[in-house]
Amino acid sequence: MRNNLLTAAVLVAGTLTVLASPASASEGPGSLCTTVDPTPVYANRDFTGYLFTLSPGRGFRAHSGWGVDSTLLGAYGHGAERPDRDGYVRGHHLRGC
């Protein structure tokens, strides 16, 4: 019985570790940012052609970005939840780029 409890504890701890590990955007060129709120992703640079929304607190790999002075206005890249689909997001949804 003691071995069964130990095995169960190890399995639960491993599962919790996997669930608590934040996913990040895939490896590749560009800055790794974090989404700060629900982040809509668009097909076009002028933020038209809505594709999907990324969850807050997740990684976003910005391949390129544009702004004014030191303010990021937008970025092109992909999120951890959809590494297969690049798109455009507004800069105010990202931190740490």
Secondary structure, 3 states (H helix, E strand, C coil): CHHHHHHHHHHHHHHHHHHHCCCCCCCCCCEEEEECCCEEEECCCCCCCEEEEECCCCEEEEEEEEEECCEEEEEEEEECCCCCCCEEEEHHHEECC
